[in-house]
Amino acid sequence: MGFRFLLLCLFLLVIELYAFQALRTLVKVKWALLSYQIISVLVLVFIVYSFMQFDRSVGQTKQTMFTMGLVLLVYIPKLVLTLVLIGEDVFRLGAGSVNHFISSNEDTTFFASRRKFVSQIGLGLAAVPFLSLIYGIFEGRYNYKVIKQSIFFPDLPDAFDGFKITQISDVHSGSFDNPEKIEYAIDLVNEQNSDLILFTGDIVNTDAKEMHPWLETFNRIKKHEYGKYSVLGNHDYGEYVTWPSEKAKEANFQAIKNLYGQIDFKLLLNEHTFIEKGGQKIALVGVENWGHNFKQAGDLNKAAQHLNKEDFKILMSHDPSHWDYEVQHHEKNFHLTLSGHTHGMQFGIEIPGYFKWSLAQYVYKQWAGLYENLGRYVYVNRGFGYHAYPGRVGIMPEITVIELKKGKSVA
């Protein structure tokens, strides 16, 4: 632990030194440079103090989210600036080495002075994540997007051709601080007029009480003709804090499970039900959380007991790594899996239909949107809420509307 802390301190020191070098190249006013140094020290002291005050028996709070936002806001731009200046130093070192061996002038300086325009470029590039992170905090986290997706299945029962499903995921109600924005999001959910609504887990960050101020708001989600169903996410087990006793932890878990019923969602716990329409039916399967490197309470075989391979099945499983590790090749043929969990790391770049990138893709093979393997699909919702970083950049909060279509995919 001490060694890692020492490495972190060294890393931050390097970043601060390079950032100051860039500023000193452009600014010659001593009081401005001194002010920058004082502010940098005060910010660092505040960040360290805030993290030292973290109470594992409480978990994430508004204070910890503010601190995390501040860390990203301060150090990601400085990191970008540092990388630019390190690149310049590599060039200066190379140029100095060449000049040392080919120049006969003994007065030639080995290490050329830092160039002003490189610092300007670095500061310009650093401004991009800085402004993006500010936007993400003040606007992006509540910039809800309705994403519509049609998926074709040759064996879809005829009665379900055109059947619409709304999916929400990762509410993280303990992070909310703007009732008007949440009311607006619920209005968007209701406007979709879907046949069925599914909630794929993480109703809170940790504690059931986080949802209590929002129960009335989420009870505004109108009844859907074919029901409202949900499953648990990894945060719903309350395992990211230290509880005074196992009994207290279990009581919180039971209270969280009850929350879903309090907003009129039927919680599926490693079980299935049938959705019937026009004399035909599809199976809706719900498992508890199963994630690679996360809690694995999901039991797919138990949930699908007595179902046949030929039955058309929709699976709700919070973590998309479940699809990657178990579901996509399962002998019972789960046609469509609905997941969430990744949030797209709340930071990335998306040009719908053309390009998407996020650090999430280096952790999850399926991290946002629709994926397919041999006619089996998983859709990963980008999340309704936010966690840790109190914002969203590029990867916006999502309300998904999936339309089931009979036939072969046209893609």
VENHU-V377782 format. One record per run of one state. SS is the DSSP state (hx for helix, st for strand, lp for the rest). FROM is the first residue (numbers start at 1). LEN is the number of residues. If there is no record, write none. Layout:
BEGIN
ss->SS from->FROM len->LEN
ss->SS from->FROM len->LEN
END
This chain:
BEGIN
ss->lp from->1 len->1
ss->hx from->2 len->25
ss->lp from->27 len->3
ss->hx from->30 len->23
ss->lp from->53 len->9
ss->hx from->62 len->41
ss->lp from->103 len->13
ss->hx from->116 len->23
ss->lp from->139 len->1
ss->hx from->140 len->3
ss->lp from->143 len->2
ss->st from->145 len->9
ss->lp from->154 len->4
ss->hx from->158 len->3
ss->lp from->161 len->3
ss->st from->164 len->5
ss->lp from->169 len->4
ss->hx from->173 len->3
ss->lp from->176 len->3
ss->hx from->179 len->13
ss->lp from->192 len->4
ss->st from->196 len->4
ss->lp from->200 len->8
ss->hx from->208 len->11
ss->lp from->219 len->9
ss->st from->228 len->3
ss->lp from->231 len->3
ss->hx from->234 len->4
ss->lp from->238 len->8
ss->hx from->246 len->17
ss->lp from->263 len->3
ss->st from->266 len->2
ss->lp from->268 len->3
ss->st from->271 len->7
ss->lp from->278 len->2
ss->st from->280 len->7
ss->lp from->287 len->3
ss->st from->290 len->1
ss->lp from->291 len->5
ss->st from->296 len->1
ss->lp from->297 len->3
ss->hx from->300 len->4
ss->lp from->304 len->9
ss->st from->313 len->7
ss->lp from->320 len->1
ss->hx from->321 len->7
ss->lp from->328 len->8
ss->st from->336 len->5
ss->lp from->341 len->2
ss->hx from->343 len->4
ss->st from->347 len->5
ss->lp from->352 len->3
ss->st from->355 len->4
ss->hx from->359 len->4
ss->lp from->363 len->6
ss->st from->369 len->5
ss->lp from->374 len->2
ss->st from->376 len->5
ss->lp from->381 len->12
ss->st from->393 len->1
ss->lp from->394 len->4
ss->st from->398 len->9
ss->lp from->407 len->5
END
